[in-house]
Amino acid sequence: MVKRVVVLAVLVVGVMVAVKNGRLLQSSGLTAVCTVAQTAADGTQLEACRPGKLQGMPDLSTNGCRSAGSAGTYVYWRCPAPVASQPSGR
């Protein structure tokens, strides 16, 4: 009896870790996925996003991105260059 409870607890923890990581939900198509399709010389990026079954199409306008159109199941966003931090050198 105790052995079954321990096995069930390990399985539940394993599923919780897999869902928390997010890759399982993205690869199954349940959550939206955005990838960098192109990076320009000035650092701006073109992001290609596909919708998820649970959350639909992502809205990157809150990140300072502008819509750049759509093609097929993908929606493209033009995003500003990411901010990179430098070591202080102290």
C-alpha positions in Angstrom: 0.0 0.0 0.0 2.8 2.5 0.9 4.7 1.5 -2.2 1.7 2.5 -4.4 1.3 5.9 -2.6 5.0 6.6 -3.1 4.9 5.7 -6.8 1.8 7.8 -7.3 3.4 10.8 -5.5 6.5 10.5 -7.7 4.4 10.4 -10.8 2.4 13.5 -9.7 5.7 15.4 -8.9 7.0 14.4 -12.3 4.0 15.7 -14.2 4.1 19.0 -12.1 7.7 19.5 -13.0 7.0 18.9 -16.7 4.1 21.3 -16.8 6.0 24.0 -14.8 8.9 23.8 -17.3 6.5 24.7 -20.1 8.1 22.7 -22.9 5.6 19.9 -22.7 2.7 22.4 -23.2 4.5 24.2 -26.0 5.4 21.0 -27.9 1.9 19.7 -27.6 0.5 23.0 -29.0 -1.5 24.0 -26.0 0.4 27.3 -25.4 1.6 29.8 -27.9 5.2 29.7 -29.2 7.2 32.6 -30.5 10.6 32.2 -32.2 13.1 34.7 -33.7 12.8 34.4 -37.4 15.2 37.1 -38.4 17.6 39.6 -36.7 18.4 42.8 -38.5 21.8 44.6 -38.3 20.5 47.2 -35.9 19.4 44.4 -33.5 15.7 44.5 -34.1 14.1 41.1 -34.3 11.3 39.6 -36.4 9.4 37.2 -34.2 7.2 34.4 -35.7 4.4 33.3 -33.4 1.9 30.5 -33.7 -1.2 30.3 -31.5 -1.8 27.8 -28.7 -5.1 25.9 -28.2 -5.4 27.1 -24.6 -4.4 30.8 -24.9 -4.7 31.7 -28.6 -2.4 34.1 -30.4 0.1 36.0 -28.2 0.1 39.8 -28.0 3.7 41.1 -28.1 2.6 44.8 -28.2 3.1 45.0 -24.5 6.8 44.3 -25.1 7.2 47.2 -27.5 6.7 45.1 -30.6 4.6 46.1 -33.7 2.6 43.7 -35.8 4.3 42.9 -39.1 1.6 40.8 -40.8 0.7 37.2 -41.0 1.3 34.2 -43.2 -0.4 30.9 -42.8 -0.7 30.0 -39.1 2.1 32.4 -38.1 1.8 36.1 -37.0 5.0 38.2 -37.3 6.0 40.9 -34.9 8.8 43.4 -35.3 10.5 43.8 -31.9 13.1 46.3 -30.7 16.6 45.1 -30.0 16.9 43.2 -26.7 18.7 45.0 -23.9 22.0 43.2 -23.0 23.7 43.8 -19.7 27.4 44.2 -19.4 29.6 43.3 -16.5 30.5 46.3 -14.4 34.2 45.7 -14.5 34.8 46.7 -11.0 
